Amino acid sequence: MTQPRHRLLDILLTTQPLQRARLVQASLALLLMFAGVIAMHYFVHIGVAKANEVWAWTWFAIGGIGTFFAAIRSGWSQRFADPSLTVVQMLYAITCCAAAYMLVGAGRGGVFPIVMVILMFGMFIASPRQMTWVSVYAVASFGAAMAVMAMLRPRVYVPAIELGHFIMVATMMPAVSILAARLARLRETARIQRAELSAALARIRELATRDELTGLVNHSHLRELMAQEHQRCVRSGHTFCVAVLEIDDFEARGRRLGPAGGDELLRVVARESLRYVRVADVLARWAGERFVLLMSDTRAVLARGGLERLREKIADTPINAFDPGLRISLSAGLAEHHAGETVAQTLMRAESALDEAKAHGRDRVALS
């Protein structure tokens, strides 16, 4: 029974979350109108209202709200700024309530709670400006209904009592507008707080996984990624490579650039290197002037070719416009992961290969 019921709801309300929320809202409006219809027919039953007039009102009320539901369900309403048609539905419902007020005579006091529910329903959705216009419309429509009925049926709609009703309506509606404005401010405050919290959480995640100076993946996060790559390779039978890169003569070149030269070198290498590594690969700031490049699903021969191109591109990159002779060179050690080997062992072989590249004159790639 559960699955057919869910399928029926999906057909009626769709599975798209935003559209479903609009249709749920329209369904609540329809249910509220059905409750009003039941109340109106009760007044017919006790002899307060006329059956033919109430039936005409019923078709008008249910037909209108049903049309709104169909307009939303079909997607036709999405051409408007408010696809939920909230304000239009509220105005229509208030019109129905004002008409009901004119039909039920002695039972007309029961209309006011329904009007308040309609207004409360809108306070959580409509803007303060919209609620102000809705309140003005409610005062005008009920004022007109009261004036007309006080003239047509003064024995039932006693003018003095209708004036009291009008004063009550004219007092309630501005109060509703004020409450709507306060709710809108609370919603806006909550929205700003949620945005600030999301930004703070994003910043925390960024700090937890990124090197603050270069913006690259940091040491600890790369270890997690290497462990994941290792598990993937165990399952698939593929392999990966790890390269350890180091800026040659880092301290001397940094001093040549000035007090913050070291930081500038690191940023330039990080920025330029990202332009020449594959999208699937991960470059991380490891420690000091060292970087580690994780190259997934590749063999050492192809990985070495990529590293050589990276080294050449970095060597051609000008570091400082005022010192065009200053260039960067990189030494790199490369290791291909072997079956049965741990990630730490692969990384140690790459570091040993880096030591070999440095021992043979730097500015080169060595393979372990």
C-alpha positions in Angstrom: 0.0 0.0 0.0 2.9 2.4 0.8 4.5 2.3 -2.6 1.2 3.0 -4.6 0.5 5.8 -2.2 3.9 7.3 -2.8 3.5 6.9 -6.6 0.2 8.7 -6.4 1.7 11.6 -4.4 4.6 11.8 -7.0 2.1 12.0 -9.8 0.0 14.6 -8.0 2.8 16.7 -6.5 5.8 15.8 -8.8 9.2 14.7 -7.5 10.9 18.1 -8.1 11.5 19.5 -4.6 10.7 23.2 -5.3 7.7 22.5 -7.4 6.5 19.9 -4.8 6.7 22.6 -2.1 4.5 24.9 -4.2 2.0 22.2 -4.8 1.9 21.3 -1.1 1.1 24.9 -0.3 -1.6 24.9 -3.0 -3.0 21.7 -1.6 -3.3 23.2 1.9 -5.2 26.2 0.4 -7.5 23.7 -1.3 -8.1 21.8 2.0 -8.8 25.1 3.8 -11.4 25.9 1.1 -13.0 22.5 1.5 -13.3 23.2 5.2 -15.0 26.5 4.4 -17.4 24.6 2.0 -18.4 22.2 4.8 -19.0 25.1 7.1 -21.2 26.9 4.5 -23.3 23.8 3.9 -23.8 23.4 7.6 -25.3 26.9 7.7 -27.6 25.7 4.9 -28.5 22.7 7.0 -29.5 24.8 10.0 -31.5 27.2 7.8 -29.2 30.3 8.0 -28.2 30.3 4.3 -29.9 29.4 1.1 -28.9 26.2 -0.6 -28.8 27.5 -4.2 -26.6 30.5 -3.3 -24.2 28.4 -1.3 -23.9 25.8 -4.1 -23.0 28.6 -6.5 -20.5 29.9 -4.0 -19.1 26.4 -3.6 -18.4 26.0 -7.3 -16.8 29.4 -7.5 -14.6 28.8 -4.5 -13.4 25.2 -5.2 -13.2 25.9 -9.0 -10.9 28.9 -8.5 -8.5 27.3 -6.0 -8.5 24.1 -8.1 -7.5 26.2 -11.1 -4.6 27.7 -9.2 -3.5 24.2 -8.3 -3.7 23.1 -11.9 -1.8 26.2 -13.1 1.1 25.4 -10.6 1.1 21.6 -11.4 1.2 22.2 -15.2 4.2 24.6 -14.8 2.2 27.4 -16.4 2.6 29.6 -13.3 6.4 29.6 -13.6 6.3 32.4 -16.1 5.5 34.7 -13.2 7.8 36.2 -10.5 5.9 34.2 -7.9 5.3 30.7 -9.4 3.4 29.7 -6.2 0.7 32.4 -7.0 0.6 33.1 -3.2 -0.8 36.6 -3.3 -3.3 35.9 -6.1 -4.6 32.9 -4.1 -4.9 35.0 -1.0 -6.9 37.7 -2.8 -9.2 35.1 -4.3 -9.7 33.4 -0.9 -10.5 36.7 0.7 -13.0 37.5 -2.1 -14.6 34.1 -1.4 -14.8 34.9 2.3 -16.3 38.3 1.7 -19.0 36.6 -0.5 -19.6 34.0 2.2 -20.1 36.8 4.7 -22.9 38.1 2.5 -24.6 34.7 2.3 -24.6 33.2 5.8 -26.5 36.0 7.7 -26.4 35.2 11.4 -23.5 32.8 10.9 -21.2 35.4 9.3 -19.0 35.6 12.4 -17.6 32.3 11.5 -16.0 33.9 8.4 -13.5 35.9 10.4 -11.4 33.0 11.7 -11.0 31.7 8.2 -9.8 35.1 7.0 -7.2 35.2 9.8 -6.0 31.7 8.8 -5.6 32.9 5.3 -3.6 36.0 6.4 -1.5 33.9 8.8 -0.8 31.5 6.0 0.5 34.4 3.8 2.6 36.0 6.5 5.2 33.2 6.3 5.5 33.5 2.5 4.5 36.9 1.2 6.6 40.1 1.6 5.5 42.9 4.0 4.6 45.0 0.9 2.4 42.3 -0.5 0.8 41.7 2.9 0.0 45.4 3.1 -1.9 45.3 -0.2 -3.6 42.1 0.8 -4.8 43.7 4.1 -6.0 46.8 2.2 -7.9 44.6 -0.2 -9.4 42.6 2.7 -10.6 45.8 4.5 -12.1 47.2 1.3 -13.8 44.0 0.3 -15.3 43.3 3.7 -16.2 47.0 4.1 -18.1 46.8 0.8 -19.8 43.5 1.7 -20.9 45.0 5.1 -22.2 48.2 3.6 -24.2 46.4 0.9 -25.7 43.9 3.2 -26.5 46.6 5.8 -28.6 48.4 3.1 -30.2 45.2 1.6 -30.9 43.2 4.8 -30.7 45.7 7.7 -32.7 43.4 10.0 -30.1 40.7 9.8 -27.0 42.9 9.1 -27.8 45.6 11.6 -25.8 48.7 10.5 -24.5 49.4 14.0 -23.2 45.9 14.4 -21.7 46.0 10.9 -19.9 49.1 11.8 -18.4 47.3 14.8 -17.4 44.4 12.5 -15.8 46.9 10.1 -13.8 48.6 12.9 -12.6 45.1 14.0 -11.5 44.2 10.5 -9.9 47.6 9.9 -7.9 47.1 13.2 -6.9 43.5 12.6 -5.5 44.0 9.1 -2.9 46.6 9.9 -1.8 44.5 12.8 -1.3 41.6 10.4 0.8 43.8 8.2 3.0 44.7 11.1 3.4 41.1 12.1 4.2 40.2 8.5 7.0 42.8 8.5 8.5 41.5 11.7 8.4 37.9 10.3 10.0 39.1 7.1 12.8 40.7 9.1 13.2 37.5 11.1 13.3 35.5 7.9 15.9 37.8 6.4 18.0 37.6 9.6 17.8 33.8 9.5 18.8 33.8 5.8 21.8 36.0 6.5 22.8 33.8 9.4 22.5 30.7 7.3 24.6 32.2 4.6 27.3 33.3 7.1 27.3 29.8 8.7 27.6 28.1 5.3 30.5 30.5 4.4 32.2 29.7 7.7 31.8 26.0 7.3 33.1 26.2 3.7 36.1 28.2 5.1 36.7 25.6 7.8 36.6 22.8 5.2 39.0 24.9 3.0 41.4 25.4 5.9 41.2 21.7 6.7 42.2 20.6 3.2 44.1 23.5 1.7 47.5 25.1 2.2 46.8 28.7 3.1 49.8 30.1 1.3 49.5 28.4 -2.1 45.9 27.2 -2.2 47.0 23.7 -3.0 45.9 20.6 -1.2 47.7 20.3 2.1 49.9 17.6 3.5 47.3 15.8 5.6 44.5 15.8 2.9 46.9 14.5 0.3 47.7 11.5 2.6 43.9 10.8 2.7 43.7 11.1 -1.1 46.7 8.7 -1.6 45.1 6.2 0.7 41.9 6.4 -1.3 43.9 6.0 -4.6 45.7 3.0 -3.1 42.4 1.3 -2.2 41.0 2.0 -5.7 44.1 0.5 -7.3 43.8 -2.6 -5.1 40.2 -3.1 -6.4 40.9 -2.3 -10.0 44.4 -3.6 -10.5 45.5 -0.3 -12.0 48.5 1.6 -10.6 49.5 5.2 -9.8 52.6 7.3 -9.5 53.9 9.7 -6.8 56.3 12.5 -7.6 58.1 14.7 -5.0 59.2 18.1 -6.4 61.5 20.6 -4.8 62.4 24.2 -5.8 66.2 24.3 -6.4 68.2 26.9 -4.5 65.0 28.0 -2.8 66.5 30.2 -0.1 69.0 32.0 -2.4 66.3 32.8 -5.0 63.9 33.8 -2.3 66.4 36.3 -0.9 66.9 37.7 -4.3 63.2 38.5 -4.6 63.1 40.3 -1.2 61.7 39.8 2.3 58.6 37.8 1.1 60.4 36.2 -1.8 60.1 32.7 -0.6 56.4 33.0 -0.3 56.2 34.5 -3.8 58.2 31.6 -5.3 55.9 29.0 -3.7 52.8 30.8 -5.0 54.3 31.1 -8.5 55.3 27.4 -8.7 51.9 26.3 -7.3 50.0 28.6 -9.8 52.0 27.6 -12.9 52.2 23.9 -12.0 48.4 23.6 -11.9 48.3 24.8 -15.5 50.3 21.8 -16.7 49.2 18.9 -14.5 46.2 16.7 -15.5 42.8 17.4 -14.1 42.7 13.9 -12.6 46.1 14.5 -10.8 46.5 16.2 -7.4 49.3 18.6 -6.6 49.9 19.3 -2.9 52.2 21.6 -0.8 54.1 19.0 1.2 56.6 20.9 3.4 58.8 24.0 2.9 59.8 24.2 -0.8 58.6 20.6 -1.5 55.5 19.6 -3.4 54.0 16.2 -4.0 52.1 15.2 -7.2 49.7 12.3 -7.1 49.2 10.9 -10.6 46.3 8.4 -10.9 46.0 5.5 -13.3 49.3 6.0 -15.0 52.7 4.3 -15.5 56.1 5.7 -14.8 57.1 6.2 -18.4 54.1 8.5 -19.1 54.3 10.1 -15.7 58.0 11.0 -16.3 57.2 12.6 -19.6 54.6 14.8 -17.9 57.0 15.8 -15.2 59.7 16.7 -17.7 57.2 19.0 -19.5 56.2 20.5 -16.2 59.8 21.1 -15.2 60.5 22.8 -18.6 57.4 25.0 -18.4 58.3 26.2 -14.9 61.9 26.9 -16.0 60.5 29.2 -18.8 58.3 31.1 -16.3 59.4 34.7 -15.5 59.3 35.2 -11.7 59.6 39.0 -11.4 59.2 41.7 -14.1 62.0 43.7 -12.5 64.4 40.7 -12.5 63.8 39.0 -15.9 67.0 36.9 -15.5 65.6 35.1 -12.4 64.1 31.7 -13.3 63.0 28.7 -11.3 64.2 25.2 -11.7 62.7 22.0 -10.1 64.2 18.7 -9.1 61.8 15.8 -9.0 61.8 12.2 -7.8 59.2 9.8 -9.3 58.0 6.4 -8.1 55.4 4.1 -9.6 53.4 2.2 -7.0 54.1 -1.5 -6.9 51.5 -4.2 -6.0 51.8 -5.2 -2.3 53.6 -1.9 -1.5 52.2 0.6 1.0 51.7 4.3 0.0 54.4 5.3 2.5 56.9 2.9 0.8 56.1 4.4 -2.6 56.5 7.9 -1.2 59.9 7.0 0.4 61.1 5.7 -3.0 60.0 9.0 -4.6 61.9 11.0 -2.0 65.0 8.8 -2.6 64.7 9.5 -6.3 64.5 13.3 -5.5 67.8 13.0 -3.5 69.3 11.3 -6.5 68.2 14.1 -8.9 69.7 16.7 -6.5 72.9 14.7 -6.2 73.3 14.7 -10.0 73.1 18.5 -10.4 69.4 19.4 -9.8 66.9 20.6 -12.4 66.1 17.1 -13.5 63.7 14.2 -12.9 64.9 10.9 -11.4 63.0 7.7 -11.4 63.0 5.1 -8.7 
